[in-house]
Amino acid sequence: MKFVVFAQLAAVAAPVIAVDLAVQAGQHVIYSYPGLTPPESLYKLTSEGKVGGLIIFKENVDSNLAAVMDKFQALYKASPAYNGHPMIITTDQEGGAVRRVPGGPTQSARQIGDSSNPMRSASQAGRDAAAALKAQHINGNLAPVLDIYREKGNFIDEFGRSFGNNTEIVTSCGSAFAISQSRAGVLSTVKHFPGLGAAKKGENTDLIPITIDLPLSEIRTFDEVPYRTAIGNGIDMIMTSWAVYPALDAKYPAGMSRKWATDELRTRLGYKGVIITDAIEAGSLKSFGNDGQRGVLAAKAGVDILLASGRNATQGEAIVKEIVAALKQGTLSMTEFQESTKRIQALQSRLSA
């Protein structure tokens, strides 16, 4: 099954705008904020061009959310970061219990996979997710999940977040969801590369370090299968996992591992699009420094967008400062960072104004 429906990122890559390093680094960071009212500091950072995007949580949602998102877009459009395309605003609208804004999909991924017509249900779920997000003026979704669960009730299956326990159902449903969602005008993100399907119940990288010690052959012939299809379809973004996979790298989590993000995902699988981290404040990363240092490690690994989802605008600002310092010191390659910026700009070009 192959649906080539997305534009090729490389073909539409915009030139990097000549801006100062803080503005360029800011385009690599997704910020978050607490409660219903964004702090004035976040509006100011946006007007200065130092905010690459936002992630929205349930605590941010009320009847005024769309107007708040419009204010951010207006500030971004007037900022030195503006490149003719909107700022990326995203959330987690997977379906079922994992929904941040009102609306669909009402079914969980597991319910979709177990339905009488999974592909039709998944396509509808993608459309429903897009409709719910567009109503709030959100243009990106950190869904669908491509993890293939191994045991019923394990980490990824506990809340029905996996379409199934085999490559066929996860690949077909994930493709259908992502394609219909992107066709409806909302960016799709598949996660959590190379896969969290083998994580046991309670093995949550948001809380604790997790090691998934599978043979590389199993990861490549099982967990990576849905990603190969997604890449062939031109998926908008791929989110990396914070688990450690000793099959390639026993030291760094996938989202900080050049062996996983660059050698495996980009070189071996041929992915040319945007890679985004999971939550950079995750409890599994305590041994990798502060949030800014973690951001630098992820960027050095080849990840493009750094997800500062701690509901504190100073978190994103700290990451930007560390990125700028690393670029100035030469510990982060300027050439590679420029290429990463081009990928983000190409992704933005998929969004309507």
Buried (B, 14 or more C-beta within 10 A) or exposed (E): EEBEEBBEBEEEBBEBBEBEBBBBBBBBBBBBBBEEEBBEEBBEBBBBBBBBBBBBBEEBBEEEBBEBBEBBBEBBBEBBBBBEBBBBBBBBBBBBEBBBBEBBBEBBBBBBBBBEEBBEBBBBBBBBBBBBBBEBBBBBBBBBBBBBBBBEEBBBBBBBBBBBBEBBBBBBBBBBBBBBBBBBBBBBBBBBBBBBBBBEEEBBBBEEBBBBEBEBEEBBEBBBBBBBBBBBBBBBBBBBBBBBBEBBBEEBBBBBBBBBBBBBBBEEBEBBBBBBBBBBBBEBBEEBEBBBBBBBBBBBBBBBBBBBBBBBBBBBBBBBBBBBBBBEEEEBBEEEBEBBBBBBBBBBBBBEE
